[in-house]
Amino acid sequence: MKRIKLTVSYDGTNYSGWQIQPNAPTIEAELDKAIASLTGENVHVIGASRTDAGVHGKGNVAVFDTGSTIPADRFSYALNRYLPEDIQIQKSEEVDKDFHPRHCDTKKTYEYKISNTEFYLPQERRYSWHVQAKLDLEKMQEAANYLIGEHDFKSFASVHTQAETTIRTIYSIELIAKDKKEGKDYQGEIIIRVKGNGFLYNMVRIIAGTLVGVGKGRFEPQYVKEMLEALDRTKAGETAPPQGLTLVEIQY
Amino acid sequence: MKRIKLTVSYDGTNYSGWQIQPNAPTIEAELDKAIASLTGENVHVIGASRTDAGVHGKGNVAVFDTGSTIPADRFSYALNRYLPEDIQIQKSEEVDKDFHPRHCDTKKTYEYKISNTEFYLPQERRYSWHVQAKLDLEKMQEAANYLIGEHDFKSFASVHTQAETTIRTIYSIELIAKDKKEGKDYQGEIIIRVKGNGFLYNMVRIIAGTLVGVGKGRFEPQYVKEMLEALDRTKAGETAPPQGLTLVEIQY
C-alpha cells in the first residue's frame, strides 16, 4: 500500500461543494468514483479543504491509499480520463503513510474575485462577485491590514463553525486591481488574495464582504479593528457569494 | 426615430455565433427578441463583427433604429432585463442616423487566450485553448512582428472568406504571459492581443494557431514572412479553436 497526494482543480459551479452528501454531486464523490474505476479499490479520499457549493479550486489537496502498481506520478493522467471535464488532477505524488492533509502546518492561499463594473461581464458570472458600486481600494487595503497577523477571528466565522479555536494567523492580504480604466467607462476586476495558516468556515467570504462594505463607505477602515475585538459575527460585514472564491494553493 | 448603438458582451459558449440562423441560438436573435419585448418594435440589429460559434465578446457593437421614447442611455438597463444571463449590454448611446457599424474606419482589438499548462484548469476550459507543449514566447513574439503592418493576409484567412480584398493592417500584436512559474510546476496563461483595422474570416484564430506552431518549434519565426508572401491558406498554421477568442473592443 502507498499513500498518494493529489493536487485537485475544479470548477465548483455544478457541485454542492467538496464534501460527500447524499443525492448531490460533490468533488469528493467524483474523486472516489474515478479512483474506484481506475483501481477497482473502494477508497474515500481525505481532502485538505472542504470548499462550499459553488467555490472553485486550483490547488486543493486530497490523499488516498492504494495497492495499485500505477506509478504515483501517473495517477494524474490516469484519473483525469475518468473525471468529468470540470475536475482535473494537476499533480499526483507519493507521500509518507502518516501524511494527513489537515493534520499538519500549512499555508493556504485563497483568491476572491470581484467584478467592479456597471454591468457584469457574462464570461465572469460564474467566477466573480459583481459589485456595481465604485469601491475605494485604498480604504479596503487599509481595512485589510487590521486583519493581518494572529487574531481571534470569531467575528469573521459562520456561527456554524465547528472549529475548537477561532484563533488563526493571516500572513498577507493583497488587493490586486486589474484592467483599470479612467472615466465613466471604468471597468475594474479586483482580486483579494489572502494567505493564512488556516481559515474558519466562511472566513474568506466574510472578509471579502467586509472589505467590500469598507470600499462602499459603509464601514470606516478602523472599524474593522472593533469588529475583530467584538468576537461577534453580527458585527462584521456580509458573507460574499461563493462563486468569487477560489482555493489557489496549499503549501505543506 | 433615433439610432441606438449598443456595446454588447457575451459568453459565446452556448451560441452558434452572432449571426441569425434558423433553428440555432445566436446573439443577434437574442438582441432582436429583447428589443421587440421592450419596445414592441420588430427590428433587426446591425452588428459590427459576426463572431463565430463559441467566440466571446466584451465589446461587440450593434445598432438599431427605434421610435421608443426610452432615453438612449437607459436602453442598456432596460434590455438587460430581457436578455439571457450570458448576454449583457455594457453601454447604450444615440448615434447619427447614418452611422453604420461596419461601414466606417475602426480599430478592433481581439484577445486570444492560451492555457499553456500540463493539465487544463477546469474554470478556463470554455475561455482558453489548452496547449500542453511548452511554448517559446520569444520566438512567438518574433514571428508576430512579421505580421504587423499592412499586408495581404490571404494565407491567414479561411478559404470561405467573402471579403473583396484580403489586405488588412495590423497595428500591434502583444504577447502577455501571466502567472509564470519556473520549474516543472510551470503554469502559464498566455494572451495574444491583436489590434487592427479589420480582420478576415478566422484571421485571428489562424494567427494564434500559427504563433503556437512557432512556439512549439514547428515553424521558424522567419517562415511567417514566407507564409504571408505565399498568399495560400495551406501555408499558414492551424486555425486555433474558437473558445480562446474574445472580441475585446471596437474603436470608432
Interface residues (C-beta under 8 A of the other chain):
Chain A: S9 Y10 D11 H56 K58 S76 N80 E85 D86 I87 Q88 I89 Q90 K91 T117 E118 F119 Y120 L121 P122 Q123 R125 R126 Y127 D185 T246
Chain B: S9 Y10 D11 H56 K58 S76 N80 E85 D86 I87 Q88 I89 Q90 K91 E118 F119 Y120 L121 P122 Q123 R125 R126 Y127 D185 T246
